[in-house]
Amino acid sequence: MHGMQEVGGSIPPGSTSLRWLRQLRLGKPSRSEGCRVVAHLGEDGRQRLSMKCFYILESLDSEHFYIGITDDLRARLAKHNAGEVPHTSKYRPWRLKTYVAFSDEARAIAFEKYLKSGSGRAFAKKRL
């Protein structure tokens, strides 16, 4: 990423490959601005909505990026822009570049980890 810097996220960069990502069989993840689109029953029998949202933020100077996961995208973006996240406070304001909602938290974490690898950063730069 010539001229661009990645700001630290919730999972440190790890070594992985595109082949490994394909093995996850991610399929077509659903997209939702609020990342709360999957319904399930809670312990109390009431319907609950849950979704893990992988996201990429871009600083307004377009030189810094941040990769993270949340279950409430609007609230998390507001925290980034309010300076409440130490890793991103000095590069604000941030705008949402990409997000994908996952119904499976493990797959969202695996996707985040992949995109923080060398091949994942190249994929994100070209495709996301």
C-alpha positions in Angstrom: 0.0 0.0 0.0 2.3 2.7 -1.3 1.4 6.0 0.5 -1.2 4.4 2.7 -0.8 3.2 6.2 -2.9 0.6 8.0 -3.8 1.5 11.6 -3.9 -1.3 14.1 -7.1 -3.3 14.6 -8.6 -5.8 17.0 -6.6 -8.8 15.6 -2.9 -8.5 14.9 -1.8 -9.3 11.3 -1.3 -13.0 10.7 0.2 -15.2 8.0 -2.5 -16.7 5.8 -3.3 -17.3 2.1 -6.2 -16.9 -0.3 -6.4 -20.7 -0.5 -7.1 -20.8 3.2 -9.8 -18.1 2.8 -11.5 -20.2 0.1 -11.5 -23.1 2.5 -13.8 -21.1 4.9 -16.5 -21.4 2.2 -17.7 -17.9 3.0 -20.3 -17.9 0.3 -22.2 -14.7 -0.2 -22.3 -12.6 3.0 -25.3 -10.5 3.4 -24.9 -6.7 3.7 -26.8 -4.5 6.1 -26.0 -1.0 7.3 -26.9 -1.8 10.9 -25.4 -5.3 10.9 -28.4 -6.6 12.8 -30.3 -8.7 10.4 -30.2 -12.3 11.6 -33.0 -13.3 14.1 -32.7 -16.0 16.7 -34.3 -16.9 20.0 -32.6 -15.8 23.1 -32.5 -17.7 26.4 -35.7 -15.9 27.4 -37.5 -17.2 24.3 -37.6 -13.7 22.7 -36.4 -13.0 19.2 -33.0 -11.5 19.1 -31.1 -10.0 16.2 -27.3 -10.5 15.9 -24.7 -10.0 13.3 -21.0 -9.4 13.2 -20.0 -6.7 10.8 -16.5 -6.6 9.4 -15.6 -3.1 8.3 -12.9 -1.0 6.7 -12.6 2.7 7.6 -10.7 5.2 5.5 -9.4 8.5 6.9 -10.5 11.6 5.0 -6.9 12.1 3.8 -7.2 8.6 2.2 -3.8 7.7 3.7 -4.9 5.6 6.7 -7.2 2.6 6.9 -8.6 0.7 9.9 -10.0 -2.9 9.8 -12.4 -4.0 12.6 -15.4 -6.1 13.6 -18.5 -4.9 15.5 -22.1 -5.8 16.1 -23.3 -2.2 15.8 -21.6 -0.4 12.9 -23.3 3.0 13.4 -22.2 3.2 17.1 -18.7 1.9 16.4 -18.2 4.5 13.6 -19.4 7.2 16.0 -16.8 6.1 18.6 -14.0 6.2 16.0 -15.0 9.7 15.0 -15.4 10.9 18.6 -11.8 9.9 19.4 -12.9 7.1 21.8 -10.7 4.5 20.0 -7.0 5.0 20.8 -5.8 3.3 17.6 -7.8 5.7 15.3 -8.2 8.9 17.3 -5.3 10.8 15.6 -6.4 10.1 12.1 -10.0 11.1 12.3 -12.4 11.9 10.9 -13.1 8.4 9.4 -15.6 7.4 6.7 -16.9 3.9 6.0 -15.1 2.4 3.0 -16.5 -1.2 3.1 -18.5 -3.4 5.3 -19.9 -7.0 5.2 -22.3 -8.5 7.7 -21.7 -12.1 8.8 -24.1 -14.3 10.7 -21.2 -16.4 11.9 -18.7 -14.6 14.3 -15.9 -17.1 13.6 -16.1 -16.4 9.9 -16.1 -12.6 10.4 -13.0 -12.9 12.6 -11.3 -15.2 10.1 -12.1 -12.7 7.3 -10.7 -9.8 9.3 -7.5 -11.8 10.1 -7.1 -12.7 6.4 -7.4 -9.1 5.3 -4.7 -8.1 7.8 -2.2 -10.5 6.1 0.0 -9.6 3.2 -2.1 -11.3 0.6 -5.3 -10.0 2.3 -4.1 -6.4 2.2 -3.4 -6.8 -1.5 -6.8 -8.3 -2.0 -8.5 -5.4 -0.1 -6.6 -2.8 -2.0 -7.7 -4.2 -5.3 -11.2 -5.4 -4.6 -12.6 -3.6 -1.5 
